[in-house]
Amino acid sequence: QVQLVESGGGLVQAGGSLRLSCAASGIRFSTYSIDWHRQAPGKQRELVASISNGGSANYVDSVKGRFTISRDNAVNTVSLQMNMLKPEDTAVYYCHVRVASRDLWGQGTQVTVSS
């Protein structure tokens, strides 16, 4: 059974940093692309960053230069380093992987950025 567990969310002031982690189990982790998505209150869930099985990263324009996604295949973990946080980054952040045409999500971790 595939399981994704996020951690690292919290409350931070604008301009601060947080590091999110997603620990995966039940899959051959190194062969999958992994994404981070977020959903703010009243808004649709959006893709924030993705990292391929080869380590190539992509970001939504609003976080480029501030967020960095990385992976450690040795411990089946994907991280999202978030710097220069803004109030508009406030959301629940979810880890995602697509396995055999199924979208699998973690439970989410809350990030709140105060102004």
Number of C-alpha atoms within 10 A of each C-alpha: 5 13 15 22 17 23 19 15 18 14 14 18 14 17 14 14 17 18 16 21 22 25 18 23 14 10 15 11 21 18 11 15 20 26 25 27 18 22 19 17 9 6 9 9 15 14 18 22 23 25 21 16 15 11 15 11 17 16 19 12 9 11 17 12 11 14 20 19 24 19 23 13 14 8 12 17 20 24 23 23 15 20 17 15 23 20 15 13 20 20 21 18 27 26 30 22 23 13 12 6 7 8 9 13 19 20 14 22 21 19 22 21 21 16 11
